[in-house]
Amino acid sequence: MLTTTLTQWQVFNAVIDHGGYLQAAEKLNRSHSSLHHAVQKLQDQLGVRLLTVAGKKVQLTPIGEVMRRRSQRLLKDAEELEQLAKTARAGWETEITTAVEGIYPPGLLADVLARFHEQGQGTRLKVDSVILNGAVEAITGATADLVVSPIVPQGFLGSPLMAVRMAPYAHKRHPLVTNKTPVETGELHRHLQIVISDRTDQQLPTSIGWLKSEQRWTVSDFHQARDILQAGHGFCWLPAHMIDKDISYGDLRPLNTRDKLELLVPLNLVVPAPEKLGPAGRLLADLFRNAAAVTTI
């Protein structure tokens, strides 16, 4: 059974924050005596002394310092609980799930999420990284509220965000790179290719024409593929931004192919169930669109 109240802890912290009872009384528009009584009652209920007063100076006791830290967290939690109730009344979702294609620039994603954290009124976010068919399944199965996908399945609509440039990369000492003549497309089939798996159970149609070599290793994400290339094994299609902006992978080079092989992969924002999207989801969608509008990949 609780014997203390949030109001008592608010008064206790106000006295410390404002440097004394008189100053806190002015800020709270309450009498000096009422604040003194509230703190004294709090100490009596706890059976410990939280404050000492020397002249006009208020100081925390050792246990008072501990209680202050804990009470600040308590008051913050209570404030967040009330905010959660307000956002729920306003129709704000308590949680949003978004599935983001693995080639979406991570720095851009971090900016979008940071802005959502500032404006999202406490709505929690779950962010899933998906590849190709994984994005399609998130759309068709409506397992995410928002999906950034290179593929828009039939029956759904998407807002174009950006096109991500991809090219085949290998280590600077790989034969495909050291060869002084441009690489023929047919020659790629004779070399080990690192392939990114979409980790889905269904074989859904895709619109990206991945080059498939007879020799290939399959990994679960682009970062694993990049590490394997860095070790000198095989070649792989990678987003150019993943290499160009990361000096730690300076040993990787785009292949000089005779056909100038390159992919421009369009990324779209898809809302699987628009009628169910609330204010938080619409805010996140706008943040994705705004970020894309000022970005060149």
KEPA-452457 format. One record per atom (N, C-alpha, C): x, y, z negated; residue in one letter. Coordinates in steps of 0.05 Angstrom, whole numbers, plus 5000, padded with zeros to 4 digits. Layout:
! KEPA-452457
XYZA
...
***
This chain:
! KEPA-452457
501749765000M
500050005000M
501850255000M
501450425020L
503050665022L
502150865000L
504150994987T
503551194967T
504251474977T
505851494998T
506651755009T
505151815035T
505052065042T
503652145067T
505552285086T
504652295111L
506252435132L
506552725125L
504452845113T
504553135106T
506753185086T
507053005067Q
509153035046Q
511953035060Q
512252845079W
514852835092W
515353075110W
513153175122Q
513453425138Q
514353655120Q
513153685097V
513853895078V
516753865069V
517553625062F
520253565053F
522253655075F
521753575100N
523553645121N
523553945127N
521254075125A
521054355130A
522754515110A
522654435085V
524254565064V
527254555071V
528154325081I
530954295089I
531554455114I
529754425134D
530154555160D
530454855157D
528754975139H
528655265137H
530355375114H
531655195100G
533555295079G
532355355052G
529955275046G
528855325020G
525755335021G
524655354997Y
521755354994Y
520455615005Y
521655834999L
520556095008L
520456115038L
522756045051Q
522856065080Q
520955865093Q
520755615082A
518955415093A
516055505090A
515455635067A
512755725062A
511855935082A
513756115090E
513156315110E
512556185137E
514155985144K
513855855170K
511355685172K
510655565149L
508255385149L
505755535141L
506055795133N
503755955125N
502355825101N
504055735082R
503055625057R
504455755034R
503355705010S
504655834987S
507155674978S
508955824966H
511455704956H
510855484936H
508855534918S
508255344897S
507155084908S
505455104930S
504254854941S
506454674954S
508454804966L
510654644978L
512254514956L
512854664935H
514354554912H
512954324900H
510254354897H
508654144885H
508653894902H
508553934929A
508453704947A
511053544946A
513353684945V
515953554944V
516253414917V
515453544896Q
515653424869Q
513953174867Q
511553184878K
509852944878K
511052724894K
512352784917L
513652584933L
515852454918L
517452604903Q
519652494888Q
518552314865Q
516452404852D
515252244831D
514251984841D
512951984864Q
511851744876Q
514051544883Q
516251654893L
518551484902L
520251394878L
520251554857G
521851494834G
524851564838G
525451734857V
528151824862V
528152124868V
530452254862R
530652544867R
531852584895R
530352734912L
531252784939L
532753044942L
532053244926L
533153514928L
534253604901L
536253774903T
537053934880T
537054224888T
536454394869V
536354684874V
538354824856V
540154964868A
542155124854A
541655414862A
540455574844G
539655844851G
537555834872G
538055954895K
536155944917K
536955734938K
539055594933K
540155404952K
539055124947K
537954994968V
536854724967V
538854534979V
539454314965Q
541354124975Q
540153844973Q
540853674991L
539953394991L
541753224973L
540453044958T
541952854943T
542852634963T
544752454955P
545552244973P
543152074983P
541352004966I
538951844975I
537152024991I
537152284985G
535552475000G
536452495029G
539152475034E
540152475061E
539152235077E
539152005063V
538151765076V
535251785083V
533651875063M
530851905066M
530152115088M
531752315090R
531252525111R
531552395139R
533652245143R
534152125169R
531851935176R
531051775156R
528851575161R
526251725165R
525751935150S
523152075152S
522952225179S
525252315189Q
525152445216Q
524352255237Q
525352005235R
524551805255R
521551735251R
520651725226L
517851665221L
516051885233L
516752135229L
515152355240L
515252355270L
517552285282K
517752275311K
515952055322K
515951825308D
514151595317D
511251675315D
510551815294A
507751905291A
506952095313A
508852275320E
508252475341E
507852325368E
509552125373E
509251975398E
506651815399E
505851715375L
503251565374L
500951755382L
500951995371E
498852185377E
498952265407E
501452295418Q
501652365446Q
500652135463Q
501151885455L
500151655470L
497051665471L
495851725448A
492951745448A
491851965466A
493252195467K
492452415484K
492652335514K
494852205521T
495252125549T
493251915557T
492551735538A
490651525544A
487851655549A
487151855533R
484651995537R
484552135564R
486852225573A
487052365598A
487252185622A
487251925617G
487351725638G
490151645646G
492251735631W
494951665638W
495451375631W
496851235649E
497550955645E
499650935623E
499450715608T
501450665587T
503950545599T
503750415622E
506050295635E
505650295666E
507850345680I
507850335709I
510050135718I
509449965737T
511349785749T
511949875777T
514549905783T
515349965811T
517449765820T
517149685845A
518949495858A
520549655879A
523149655877V
524849815895V
526749645911V
526649675937E
528449535955E
531349585947E
533049375948G
535749385938G
537549585952G
536849665977I
538549855991I
537850145985I
535750185968Y
535150465961Y
537450575945Y
538350815951P
540750935938P
540350945908P
542150825892P
541850815863P
541951085850P
543651265860G
543751535849G
541151685852G
539851645874L
537251775879L
535151655861L
535251395857L
533351265839L
533651365811L
536151395802A
536651505775A
535551785772A
535751945793D
534552215791D
531552205789D
530252035805V
527352005804V
526451925777V
527851725765L
527051615739L
527451825717L
529651985720A
530152195700A
527952405700A
527152475724R
524952675726R
522352565715R
521852305720F
519452185710F
519552185679F
521852125668H
522152115639H
521452395627H
522152605641E
521552875631E
518552945633E
517252835653Q
514552925659Q
512452705654Q
513252465648G
511452235647G
509752205623G
509952385603Q
508352375579Q
508452105565Q
510751995564G
511151745548G
510451495562G
509551505587T
508851255602T
511451095606T
511250835599R
513550665603R
513850575632R
516350525640L
516950445667L
518250165667L
517349995686K
518649745692K
519549765721K
522149735725V
523349765752V
524449495761V
523349375782D
524349125793D
525949185818D
528249055821S
529849075846S
529048835863S
528248895888V
527348685906V
528748715933V
528748495948I
530048485974I
527948385995I
527548536016L
525948446039L
523248326031L
523048056032N
520547926026N
519647965998N
521548015980G
520848075952G
519148325951G
519748525967A
518148765968A
515348705980A
515348536001V
512748466014V
510948325994V
512048135979E
510447995959E
509448175937E
511048375929A
510148565909A
507748725919A
507748775946I
505448925958I
503048745960I
503348515973T
501048345978T
499848225953T
501648175933G
500648065908G
499848285888G
500348535895A
499748765877A
500948725850A
503448625849T
504848585824T
506248845815T
506349045832A
507549305825A
505549525833A
505649735818D
503949965824D
504950125848D
507650135851L
508950275873L
511150095883L
511450085910V
513549925922V
515050085943V
517650085941V
519350205962V
520349965979V
519449966004S
519749726020S
520549796049S
522349636061P
522849676090P
520649566108P
518849416096I
516749286111I
514049356100I
512149446117V
509449496108V
507649276119V
506749096102P
505148866112P
502548966126P
501448796143Q
498948856157Q
496748896136Q
495249106140G
493049166122G
493749366100G
496249456100F
497149656080F
498249896094F
498350126080L
499450366091L
501850456074L
503850576087G
506150676072G
506950956081G
508151096062S
509151366068S
512151336075S
513051426098P
515851406105P
517551576085P
519651466075L
521451606057L
524051686070L
525451496081M
528151546092M
528951306108M
531151336123A
532351106137A
535151076126A
535850836117V
538450776106V
540250646127V
542550756132R
544350646152R
545850406140R
545850186155M
547349946147M
549249866170M
551549756162A
553549666181A
554949426171A
556149266188P
557649036179P
560349126168P
561049026144Y
563549096130Y
565148846125Y
567848886122A
569648676114A
572048806101A
573748636088H
576148746076H
578048836098H
579649036091K
581449156111K
583448956122K
583948736108R
585848536118R
584448296131R
581848316134H
580348096146H
580848106177H
581047876190P
581547866219P
579648036235P
577148056227L
575148226241L
575848526240L
577448596220V
578248876218V
581048926230V
582848736226T
585648766236T
585848736266T
583848606278N
583848566307N
583848846321N
585748886339K
586049156351K
583949216372K
582549016382T
580549056402T
577749046389T
575849186400P
573149176388P
572048886387P
570648836365V
569548566360V
567148516377V
567148296392E
564748216407E
562648106388E
560148166394T
557948076376T
558047766373T
558547626395G
558647336393G
560847226375G
562947386371E
565147296354E
564347296325E
562447456317L
561547466290L
560447196280L
559147056299H
557946796292H
560046596283H
562546636290R
564646446283R
566046516256R
565046716243H
566246796217H
564146766195H
565246736171L
563546716147L
562046976143L
559346946140Q
557747176134Q
556547156106Q
556647376091I
555347386065I
552547496069I
550647336060V
547747396065V
546347446038V
544647646038I
543147716014I
540547556014I
540047405993S
537547255991S
535347435980S
532847395991D
530647555981D
529347425956D
530147195949R
529247055924R
526247035922R
524946975945T
522046935944T
521446635950T
519046555942D
518246275946D
517046235974D
515946445986Q
514646416011Q
516446516034Q
516146406057Q
517546496081Q
515746696096Q
515946946088L
514247146101L
515747276124L
514347366144P
515647486167P
516947756159P
519347806170T
520648056165T
521148206192T
521748466190S
522148616214S
525048706217S
526848616199I
529648686201I
531248456213I
532548516235G
533948296250G
536748246238G
536848096216W
539348036204W
540947846222W
543447896226L
545147716242L
545847476224L
545347236233K
545946996217K
548146836230K
550446816216S
552646656225S
552146366217S
553546186231E
553345896224E
554545846197E
556745996190Q
557945976164Q
556946206147Q
555646146124R
554746366108R
554546286079R
555046476062W
554546456033W
552246636026W
550446536009T
548046686002T
548346785973T
547947035969V
548147155942V
545547305936V
545247385911S
542647495903S
542347805906S
544647945909D
544348235912D
546848345926D
546648595934F
548748725949F
551248765933F
551048795907H
553448835891H
555148575890H
553848345889Q
555348095890Q
556748075917Q
555248135938A
556448125965A
558848305968A
558648545957R
560848735959R
563348635944R
562948505921D
565148395906D
566548175921D
564948005935I
566147795951I
567747905974I
566748105987L
568248236009L
570848355998L
570648475975Q
573048595963Q
575248385958Q
574348135953A
576247915949A
577347815975A
576447915998G
577547836023G
575947626039G
573547556029H
572047346042H
569747446059H
569747376085G
567447416101G
566847706108G
564447746121F
563448006127F
560548016118F
559448256116C
556648286107C
555548556116C
552948556122W
551548806127W
551048946100W
552049186097L
551749336072L
550749616078L
549249736059P
548550026062P
551050196062P
551350376081A
553750536082A
554150696057A
551950786044H
552350956020H
553550795997H
553250525998M
554450365977M
557450365977M
558550386001I
561450386005I
562550666005I
561350846021D
562451106026D
562751276000D
561051225981K
561051395957K
562351255933K
563651025937D
564850875915D
567750825922D
569550985911I
572350965918I
573550705907I
572250575888S
573350325877S
573150095898S
571650145920Y
571449945941Y
572750055967Y
574950195963G
576350325985G
577750136004G
577949875997D
579149676014D
577249566035D
574749646034L
572749546053L
572549726077L
572149606101R
572049766125R
569649676142R
568349866156P
566349786176P
567649646199P
566349446211L
567449306234L
567249486259L
569349476274N
569349616300N
568249426321N
565649436325T
564349246343T
563949376370T
564249216391R
563949326418R
561149436423R
559149306411D
556449406415D
555549616395D
557549706379K
556949916358K
554649836340K
554849596330L
552649486314L
552149666289L
549649726286E
548749886263E
545749846260E
544849856235L
541949846230L
541150096216L
538850206224L
537550416209L
535050296197L
535150246171V
532950106158V
531050306146V
528550316156P
526650516145P
525550416118P
525450606099L
524250546073L
521650696071L
519650556061N
516950666058N
516050636029N
514350826021L
513150805995L
510250695999L
509750465987V
507150335990V
505750315963V
503250395962V
501650365938V
499650135943V
500149905932P
498449675938P
495449715932P
494949845910A
492149885901A
491750185894A
491350355914P
491150645909P
488950725891P
486750565892E
484450635875E
484950595845E
487050445839K
487750385811K
489950575800K
491150735817L
493350895809L
492451145794L
493551175770G
492851405753G
494751635756G
494651825737P
496352065739P
499351995738P
500051805721A
502951735719A
503951615745A
502351435757G
503151325782G
503351525805G
501451715805R
501551915826R
503952105822R
504552155797L
506952315791L
509452175802L
509751925796L
512151775805L
512251765835L
509951725848A
509851715877A
510851985889A
509852205877D
510752475887D
513752515883D
514852405861L
517652445856L
519352285876L
518452055884F
519751895905F
519752055931F
517352165938R
517152315963R
518752565963R
518752705941N
520252955939N
523252905941N
524152685928A
527052615929A
527852555958A
526152415972A
526852346000A
526852586018A
525252776012A
524953016029A
527553186029A
529153166008V
531553336006V
534053166008V
533752916018T
536052736018T
536752656047T
539352646053T
540252546078T
542052306073T
541352076084I
542851826080I
544451756105I
***
